[in-house]
Amino acid sequence: MNFLAIQFVNNVMRKLILILLVACSTMNAFSQQRTDLDLFNRQKNKITRNGMIVLGGWSAANLIYSGIATGQTHGTNLYFHQMNVIWNSVNLGLAVMGYAGTSRKIGPGYAASLKNQAKLEKTFLFNAGLDMVYISSGFYLRERSKNVIKNADKFKGWGESLLLQGGGLLLFDAIMYTIHNKHGKQLYKLADKVQLTV
């Protein structure tokens, strides 16, 4: 082989080695990002599961206590406990569905995780807005009870229940939004890694 052929082979070999090194480091970076993304989604699901356990526990405790109290009270207290039973039957169902929803797989890739995170945060914000409506309704019913003779106990009992349950849900949704929002910032840090790798 002449000198030019040897030099040509050396140049080609160097380029191939360089391409292989770049490809290997890129694949390593992509697999690391995939691992980081999977870890992020597992943590997000764990936060949601824990929140649904808290909501379910609150609902179950209310159902048991108010279910017993409904048979032992009358007047305003009777209606307060009746509304608690109705309210927390719905909350318990939502907690079970929310817990079961954490087992669903999130689509592959960063974009699906980002979309899912935004949807989750918006859900807790929307729920917090609904909680304010429940609290306002509670105030309205309690005030209305002062101006009516018929159903005054019912309005007052229901109003006080809505104040308690709406306030509890507002606290829950605000805490869940704050935790998920703080955790979601890790997802934006992963975006920086994706851009750097590209």
Secondary structure by P-SEA (a helix, b strand, c coil): ccaaaaaaaaaaaaaaaaaaaaaaaaaaaaaaaaaaaaaaaaaaaaaaaaaaaaaaaaaaaaaaaaaaaaaccccaaaaaaaaaaaaaaaaaaaaaaaaaaaaccccccaaaaaaaaaaaaaaaaaaaaaaaaaaaaaaaaaaaaaccccaaaaaaaaaaaaaaaaaaaaaaaaaaaaaaaaaaaaaaaaaaaaaaac
